[in-house]
Amino acid sequence: MKKKNQATVGLIAAIILLACACPVSGLPSLGVEATPYPTIPPIAPSTEAVVPSPTTEISPSENIPSGNVLYSDDFSTTSAELEDYSGDGGSAGTENGVYVIRSTADLWQWGKSQSEFEDVVIDVDATMISGPSNNNIGFGVFCRLTETEDGSVDGYMLAISGDGYYTIRVIVESNMSPLVDWTSSDVVNQGNVTNHIHATCNGSDLSLEVNGQVVATAVADPSAPTVGAIAFSAISFETDSRYAEVNFDNLVVSQP
């Protein structure tokens, strides 16, 4: 399996202070290859080889949101928190009771929250709806997603793939690099099946649980942000089959 890592970003400047969320200041508006938002340079691609990484032996959360719930959404109505956009490279938005990310380019497409958070736990059900025949698409969540003054993008991505891999990656100045590289696991359901993602960004500790089992942990990069938006994302890694569609549902954002 070969996976590249590219991204375009869509951020809407806003501050919504939720109970127990970290106060932040406003950010400039960004776009995800779509009008009316301006375009941000894509995150530089990489072609790292897959490096095996053992599953971490830690007690799972059993899919129960921890701490105080800051925000939840079953997407039965259009989300007031997560952005809507549509452009040449893909789209994001609420449709038919789920939040849908579509990618049609060789760049990560995502939809982000208006609110920003410091320490956060993200619980969500993610279902691959469409992709290449070998299921080689990536999808997952971001935490601490921000834009710097020079227009570059920072944050963390905790993701899985339709062919049964997982990863934790850091983005610094629009360059994406692995903290835990793409690694195969039987815990990740393959194909058009729902996976429950439980992603934690808590201080310097990052962890990814899939379907109730911890698959990866990492230490936060000291040069990356400590506060930012959350987001859902998707991409196809196949050059001859670029279309990827993933549904996200039953979102719960809580404080660790």
C-alpha positions as semicolon CSV with decimal commas, in nm:
position;residue;x (nm);y (nm);z (nm)
1;M;0,000;0,000;0,000
2;K;0,127;0,342;-0,090
3;K;-0,018;0,658;0,054
4;K;0,066;1,019;-0,018
5;N;-0,014;1,303;0,216
6;Q;-0,142;1,624;0,064
7;A;-0,400;1,866;0,190
8;T;-0,598;2,176;0,124
9;V;-0,752;2,356;0,414
10;G;-1,084;2,524;0,481
11;L;-1,104;2,745;0,788
12;I;-1,372;2,998;0,880
13;A;-1,260;3,265;1,128
14;A;-1,474;3,251;1,437
15;I;-1,464;3,226;1,811
16;I;-1,739;3,038;1,987
17;L;-1,651;3,001;2,352
18;L;-1,802;2,680;2,484
19;A;-1,803;2,576;2,846
20;C;-1,460;2,441;2,937
21;A;-1,320;2,525;2,596
22;C;-1,005;2,729;2,570
23;P;-1,052;3,101;2,486
24;V;-0,890;3,202;2,161
25;S;-0,855;3,497;1,929
26;G;-0,995;3,527;1,576
27;L;-0,817;3,381;1,274
28;P;-0,826;3,501;0,915
29;S;-1,063;3,318;0,681
30;L;-0,921;3,041;0,463
31;G;-1,065;2,830;0,186
32;V;-1,073;2,477;0,053
33;E;-1,049;2,519;-0,322
34;A;-1,390;2,682;-0,319
35;T;-1,556;3,017;-0,358
36;P;-1,618;3,234;-0,161
37;Y;-1,318;3,140;0,054
38;P;-0,964;3,229;-0,065
39;T;-0,734;2,936;-0,144
40;I;-0,451;2,830;0,088
41;P;-0,135;2,661;-0,048
42;P;-0,160;2,279;-0,024
43;I;0,034;2,087;0,236
44;A;0,350;1,948;0,079
45;P;0,318;1,583;-0,033
46;S;0,528;1,305;0,110
47;T;0,579;0,944;0,008
48;E;0,713;0,780;0,321
49;A;0,729;0,402;0,327
50;V;0,492;0,232;0,567
51;V;0,673;0,159;0,892
52;P;0,516;-0,110;1,111
53;S;0,413;0,007;1,455
54;P;0,270;-0,224;1,722
55;T;-0,074;-0,165;1,866
56;T;-0,044;0,017;2,198
57;E;-0,161;-0,183;2,498
58;I;-0,383;0,069;2,678
59;S;-0,732;0,024;2,817
60;P;-0,988;0,142;2,559
61;S;-1,245;0,410;2,626
62;E;-1,527;0,177;2,516
63;N;-1,650;0,462;2,298
64;I;-1,774;0,661;2,597
65;P;-1,698;1,035;2,568
66;S;-1,480;1,141;2,859
67;G;-1,503;1,456;3,069
68;N;-1,748;1,737;2,999
69;V;-1,930;1,737;2,667
70;L;-1,857;2,062;2,484
71;Y;-2,051;1,998;2,165
72;S;-2,249;1,719;2,000
73;D;-2,425;1,681;1,666
74;D;-2,623;1,403;1,501
75;F;-2,654;1,614;1,182
76;S;-3,030;1,572;1,171
77;T;-3,030;1,939;1,070
78;T;-2,766;2,148;0,894
79;S;-2,470;2,192;1,126
80;A;-2,426;2,544;1,260
81;E;-2,078;2,452;1,383
82;L;-1,912;2,277;1,088
83;E;-1,857;2,458;0,760
84;D;-2,024;2,395;0,425
85;Y;-1,834;2,433;0,099
86;S;-1,823;2,297;-0,256
87;G;-1,545;2,340;-0,511
88;D;-1,348;2,172;-0,788
89;G;-1,146;1,963;-0,541
90;G;-1,434;1,838;-0,329
91;S;-1,702;1,939;-0,082
92;A;-1,808;1,925;0,281
93;G;-2,144;1,970;0,448
94;T;-2,452;1,825;0,611
95;E;-2,664;1,599;0,389
96;N;-2,945;1,357;0,478
97;G;-2,857;1,329;0,846
98;V;-2,478;1,294;0,814
99;Y;-2,176;1,519;0,751
100;V;-2,027;1,432;0,411
101;I;-1,671;1,489;0,289
102;R;-1,606;1,435;-0,082
103;S;-1,261;1,453;-0,240
104;T;-1,206;1,458;-0,616
105;A;-0,844;1,580;-0,621
106;D;-0,507;1,460;-0,493
107;L;-0,545;1,678;-0,185
108;W;-0,698;1,617;0,157
109;Q;-1,040;1,782;0,168
110;W;-1,187;1,877;0,502
111;G;-1,457;2,068;0,682
112;K;-1,371;2,242;1,007
113;S;-1,544;2,376;1,312
114;Q;-1,593;2,742;1,389
115;S;-1,500;2,686;1,754
116;E;-1,145;2,622;1,869
117;F;-1,036;2,390;2,145
118;E;-0,723;2,320;2,346
119;D;-0,755;1,977;2,510
120;V;-1,026;1,778;2,336
121;V;-1,168;1,431;2,276
122;I;-1,346;1,369;1,944
123;D;-1,588;1,077;1,908
124;V;-1,745;1,013;1,569
125;D;-1,872;0,733;1,346
126;A;-1,703;0,734;1,004
127;T;-1,828;0,532;0,705
128;M;-1,660;0,500;0,368
129;I;-1,933;0,541;0,106
130;S;-1,730;0,546;-0,214
131;G;-1,370;0,510;-0,326
132;P;-1,136;0,306;-0,546
133;S;-1,190;-0,069;-0,574
134;N;-0,895;-0,141;-0,344
135;N;-1,043;0,085;-0,070
136;N;-0,723;0,293;-0,062
137;I;-0,868;0,613;0,079
138;G;-0,780;0,799;0,396
139;F;-1,025;0,965;0,633
140;G;-1,034;1,086;0,990
141;V;-1,028;1,387;1,218
142;F;-0,807;1,686;1,287
143;C;-0,746;1,866;1,613
144;R;-0,576;2,201;1,686
145;L;-0,613;2,303;1,321
146;T;-0,492;2,662;1,273
147;E;-0,359;2,904;1,014
148;T;-0,046;3,103;1,095
149;E;0,015;3,465;1,003
150;D;0,205;3,364;0,688
151;G;-0,091;3,162;0,563
152;S;0,050;2,816;0,635
153;V;-0,143;2,547;0,821
154;D;-0,066;2,368;1,147
155;G;-0,240;2,091;1,340
156;Y;-0,274;1,716;1,395
157;M;-0,449;1,447;1,192
158;L;-0,563;1,116;1,342
159;A;-0,686;0,900;1,057
160;I;-0,763;0,554;0,923
161;S;-0,796;0,412;0,572
162;G;-1,055;0,207;0,390
163;D;-0,802;-0,074;0,346
164;G;-0,731;-0,115;0,717
165;Y;-0,453;0,124;0,819
166;Y;-0,418;0,401;1,080
167;T;-0,188;0,698;1,139
168;I;-0,120;1,003;1,356
169;R;0,040;1,296;1,171
170;V;0,151;1,647;1,254
171;I;0,126;1,947;1,022
172;V;0,375;2,230;1,076
173;E;0,392;2,519;0,830
174;S;0,182;2,316;0,583
175;N;0,426;2,021;0,592
176;M;0,272;1,692;0,701
177;S;0,489;1,427;0,867
178;P;0,414;1,107;1,061
179;L;0,423;1,074;1,436
180;V;0,286;0,723;1,383
181;D;0,314;0,619;1,017
182;W;0,046;0,432;0,822
183;T;0,024;0,091;0,990
184;S;-0,204;-0,204;0,919
185;S;-0,446;-0,328;1,185
186;D;-0,729;-0,581;1,195
187;V;-0,907;-0,342;1,431
188;V;-0,989;-0,109;1,140
189;N;-1,295;-0,224;0,946
190;Q;-1,230;-0,228;0,571
191;G;-1,458;-0,119;0,290
192;N;-1,806;0,031;0,323
193;V;-1,834;-0,036;0,695
194;T;-1,861;0,208;0,986
195;N;-1,560;0,265;1,212
196;H;-1,589;0,447;1,543
197;I;-1,305;0,696;1,590
198;H;-1,209;0,820;1,936
199;A;-0,930;1,077;1,901
200;T;-0,769;1,252;2,197
201;C;-0,550;1,562;2,194
202;N;-0,469;1,630;2,558
203;G;-0,167;1,843;2,640
204;S;0,132;1,665;2,490
205;D;-0,056;1,334;2,463
206;L;-0,219;1,224;2,137
207;S;-0,406;0,896;2,101
208;L;-0,624;0,722;1,845
209;E;-0,878;0,455;1,928
210;V;-1,068;0,267;1,659
211;N;-1,373;0,060;1,743
212;G;-1,292;0,068;2,113
213;Q;-0,925;-0,029;2,091
214;V;-0,621;0,197;2,118
215;V;-0,415;0,161;1,801
216;A;-0,170;0,451;1,832
217;T;-0,030;0,707;2,074
218;A;0,217;0,988;2,015
219;V;0,376;1,288;2,182
220;A;0,272;1,628;2,050
221;D;0,524;1,829;1,850
222;P;0,639;2,131;2,056
223;S;0,639;2,346;1,742
224;A;0,274;2,266;1,661
225;P;-0,024;2,463;1,799
226;T;-0,189;2,387;2,132
227;V;-0,527;2,534;2,032
228;G;-0,732;2,507;1,715
229;A;-1,039;2,383;1,532
230;I;-1,148;2,024;1,481
231;A;-1,222;1,891;1,133
232;F;-1,327;1,586;0,933
233;S;-1,120;1,488;0,629
234;A;-1,095;1,248;0,334
235;I;-0,879;1,172;0,028
236;S;-0,827;0,898;-0,233
237;F;-0,466;0,786;-0,274
238;E;-0,526;0,630;-0,617
239;T;-0,420;0,853;-0,909
240;D;-0,659;0,682;-1,152
241;S;-0,954;0,686;-0,911
242;R;-0,963;1,017;-0,726
243;Y;-1,318;1,014;-0,594
244;A;-1,363;0,947;-0,223
245;E;-1,675;0,999;-0,014
246;V;-1,700;0,950;0,362
247;N;-1,995;1,008;0,597
248;F;-1,945;1,125;0,956
249;D;-2,217;1,097;1,220
250;N;-2,288;1,102;1,594
251;L;-2,020;1,357;1,676
252;V;-1,939;1,422;2,042
253;V;-1,666;1,670;2,137
254;S;-1,568;1,661;2,502
255;Q;-1,300;1,779;2,739
256;P;-1,060;1,508;2,869
